[in-house]
Amino acid sequence: MRKTNFNDDSYTIIGAYYEVFNHTSRTFPERIFELAMIEEVSQQGIAVSRQDKYKITYKNYLVGIQQLDLFIGGEIVVENKAVDQLTKLHKAQCISYIKTVGKQTGLLFNFGASKPEFHRLYFDPAKKPSEHTPNDIVIPSTDWLYPDLAYQIVGGLYEVHRVLGAGFVYRIYANACRRELELRGLAIKTAKRIQVTYKNKIIGDVAFANILVEGKIMVFPVAIGNIQDIHLDNLKHWMALSNVQLGILANFDAVRLEIVFVRR
């Protein structure tokens, strides 16, 4: 099979999307649409691979592995969604995946809406995002605990989001946060699981990354659709087990980094 060129073959791939959209039910999961796209694109003689794994690095440090939906012709990232409507976050996720493979182009397809919906996306590696921390960061006031340390930490979290973008699993962000805070000269202690108690008795543990910074502030990196789904009482309980008074919850699965300060 031949490799593809975005300008020459993007319309062929988009045509394959319309063909799959018109011959499938809107109730299928994403993987069914992926398989149908592979079948349709392959019939056009274009090489396509599914769920390839790629190493994700952050400032020359391996932070995890990411899988892509489809990678077509060794040039075009294809991200498939089955949602009511595509959002800015979906675009940001696709851009992150384009960066992952070191390419410049991608196609974002939605199979869940009543009508076809897609976007052509471009990433220019020569155009670097601003290295300045946004001016509208919410930082604890001086009457809070450790305002200077909190500012250093939040600046590092914004740097991680700026470099990686949205769309990765929380473990990748947790590893990147650890790396960034280390680079800033902060003493950290990490944990990958947190104990769960029921009526003051430990009954098990769950996978939930946290980073204790300078023994004073606990950072909780997450990648979740709605940050409100995180129960702050649970965070406060886990902070209490480490005798920590201040926590920072950071949601990276957003167009703009979402920060919540947790005071116990």
C-alpha positions in Angstrom: 0.0 0.0 0.0 1.2 3.5 -0.7 1.8 6.3 1.7 -0.5 9.3 1.7 -0.1 13.0 1.2 -2.5 15.1 3.2 -3.3 17.5 0.3 -3.8 14.6 -2.2 -5.6 12.1 -0.1 -7.5 13.9 2.7 -10.6 14.1 0.5 -10.3 10.4 -0.1 -10.3 9.8 3.7 -13.1 12.2 4.2 -15.0 10.3 1.6 -14.4 7.1 3.4 -15.8 8.8 6.6 -19.0 9.7 4.8 -19.3 6.1 3.4 -18.9 4.6 6.9 -21.2 7.2 8.4 -24.0 6.4 5.9 -23.7 2.7 6.3 -23.5 2.3 10.1 -25.8 2.9 13.1 -25.2 5.8 15.4 -25.4 3.4 18.4 -22.1 1.6 17.8 -19.0 2.2 20.0 -16.0 3.9 18.5 -14.1 0.8 17.8 -16.7 -0.4 15.3 -16.3 2.8 13.4 -12.5 2.5 13.5 -12.7 -1.0 12.0 -15.1 0.2 9.3 -12.7 3.1 8.5 -9.8 0.7 8.2 -11.8 -1.4 5.7 -12.9 1.6 3.7 -9.5 3.3 3.6 -7.7 0.1 2.8 -9.9 -0.5 -0.2 -8.5 2.8 -1.6 -4.9 1.4 -1.4 -3.9 3.6 1.5 -1.9 2.1 4.4 -3.6 2.4 7.8 -2.8 1.2 11.3 -4.9 1.1 14.4 -4.1 1.7 18.1 -0.4 2.2 17.5 1.5 2.9 20.7 3.8 5.9 20.9 6.2 7.0 23.6 5.3 10.3 25.2 8.3 12.4 26.4 8.3 15.5 28.5 11.5 17.6 28.3 13.5 14.5 27.3 11.9 12.3 29.9 9.7 9.4 29.1 6.3 9.9 30.9 4.1 7.2 29.3 2.7 5.5 26.3 -0.3 6.7 24.2 -2.4 4.9 21.7 -3.8 6.5 18.6 -7.2 5.6 16.9 -5.9 5.5 13.4 -2.7 6.6 11.6 -3.1 6.7 7.9 -0.4 6.6 5.3 2.3 7.3 7.9 1.2 11.0 7.7 -2.3 11.7 8.9 -3.7 11.2 12.4 -7.4 10.2 12.5 -9.3 10.6 15.7 -12.8 9.1 15.9 -15.5 10.2 18.3 -19.1 9.0 18.9 -20.6 12.0 20.7 -23.5 14.4 20.2 -21.2 17.2 19.1 -17.5 17.8 18.7 -16.0 20.4 21.1 -12.9 22.4 21.4 -11.5 19.8 23.8 -11.8 17.1 21.1 -9.8 19.4 18.8 -7.2 19.9 21.4 -6.9 16.2 22.0 -6.4 15.5 18.3 -3.7 18.3 18.1 -1.9 16.6 21.0 -1.9 13.3 19.1 -0.6 15.0 15.9 2.3 16.3 18.0 2.8 12.8 19.4 3.7 11.4 16.0 5.7 14.4 14.9 3.3 15.2 12.0 1.4 18.3 11.0 -2.0 17.2 10.0 -5.0 15.3 11.3 -8.7 14.6 10.8 -11.3 14.6 13.6 -14.5 12.6 12.7 -17.7 12.3 14.7 -19.9 9.3 14.2 -22.3 10.0 17.0 -24.2 13.0 15.7 -27.3 12.9 13.5 -25.4 14.5 10.7 -21.7 14.1 9.6 -19.3 16.4 11.4 -15.6 16.6 11.0 -12.6 19.0 11.2 -9.3 19.2 9.4 -6.6 20.1 11.9 -3.1 21.4 11.5 -0.1 21.6 13.8 2.8 23.9 13.0 5.9 22.8 15.0 7.6 26.1 14.2 4.9 28.0 16.0 5.6 27.5 19.7 3.0 28.3 22.3 3.6 31.1 24.7 6.0 30.2 27.5 4.4 32.7 29.8 2.1 31.6 32.6 -1.5 32.9 32.0 -2.3 36.1 33.9 -5.6 34.9 35.2 -4.3 32.0 37.4 -6.1 31.8 40.6 -3.5 31.7 43.4 -4.2 31.6 47.1 -3.9 35.0 48.7 -1.1 35.8 51.2 -3.3 34.7 54.1 -3.3 31.2 52.7 -0.8 28.5 53.6 2.4 28.6 51.5 1.4 31.1 48.8 4.8 31.3 47.3 5.2 27.5 47.1 1.7 27.2 45.6 2.6 29.7 42.9 5.6 27.7 42.0 3.6 24.5 41.8 0.8 26.0 39.7 3.3 27.6 37.3 4.7 24.1 36.8 1.3 22.6 36.2 0.5 25.2 33.6 3.8 24.4 31.9 3.0 20.7 31.7 -0.4 21.5 30.1 1.2 24.0 27.7 3.8 21.4 26.5 1.6 18.3 26.4 -1.9 19.7 25.7 -5.1 17.8 26.4 -6.0 14.2 25.6 -3.6 11.9 27.5 -4.3 9.6 30.4 -3.8 10.9 33.9 -0.6 8.8 34.5 1.2 10.7 31.7 0.3 14.0 33.3 1.3 12.8 36.8 4.7 11.7 35.5 5.2 15.0 33.6 4.2 17.0 36.7 6.7 15.1 38.8 9.4 15.8 36.2 8.5 19.5 36.0 8.5 20.0 39.8 11.8 18.3 40.1 13.3 20.5 37.4 12.1 23.5 39.5 14.2 22.2 42.4 11.2 21.2 44.6 11.4 18.2 46.9 8.7 15.7 45.9 7.3 12.4 47.1 4.9 10.5 44.7 2.3 7.8 45.2 0.3 5.9 42.6 -2.4 4.5 44.9 -4.4 5.9 47.7 -5.9 4.1 50.7 -9.7 4.1 51.0 -11.4 4.0 54.4 -15.0 3.1 55.3 -16.2 4.2 58.7 -12.7 4.9 59.8 -11.4 1.4 58.6 -9.1 0.9 55.7 -10.8 -1.4 53.2 -8.5 -1.1 50.2 -6.8 1.2 47.8 -7.4 2.7 44.4 -5.2 4.0 41.6 -5.0 7.7 42.0 -1.7 9.6 41.5 -0.7 12.3 44.0 2.5 14.3 44.6 3.5 15.6 47.9 5.6 18.7 47.4 8.1 19.9 50.1 6.1 17.9 52.6 3.5 20.7 52.6 1.2 20.7 49.5 -0.4 17.6 47.9 -0.9 17.8 44.1 -3.6 15.7 42.5 -3.2 15.5 38.6 -6.3 14.1 36.9 -7.6 13.9 33.4 -11.4 13.8 33.6 -14.3 15.1 31.6 -15.9 16.9 34.6 -13.7 18.0 37.5 -16.9 18.2 39.6 -16.9 14.4 39.6 -14.0 14.4 42.0 -15.2 14.3 45.6 -13.1 16.9 47.5 -14.0 15.2 50.8 -12.0 12.1 49.6 -9.0 14.4 48.8 -9.2 16.0 52.2 -9.2 12.6 53.8 -6.2 11.5 51.9 -4.5 14.7 52.8 -5.3 14.1 56.4 -3.5 10.7 56.3 -0.3 12.6 55.3 -1.0 15.5 57.7 -1.2 18.0 54.8 -3.4 21.1 55.0 -3.4 22.3 51.4 -4.0 20.4 48.2 -4.1 21.4 44.5 -6.4 19.5 42.1 -5.4 19.9 38.5 -7.5 18.7 35.6 -5.5 18.4 32.4 -8.3 17.0 30.2 -9.5 20.5 29.3 -8.7 23.2 26.8 -7.5 25.4 29.6 -6.0 23.8 32.7 -8.5 23.6 35.6 -7.2 24.3 39.1 -9.0 23.8 42.4 -7.4 24.5 45.7 -8.4 22.2 48.5 -8.0 23.4 52.1 -8.4 20.9 54.9 
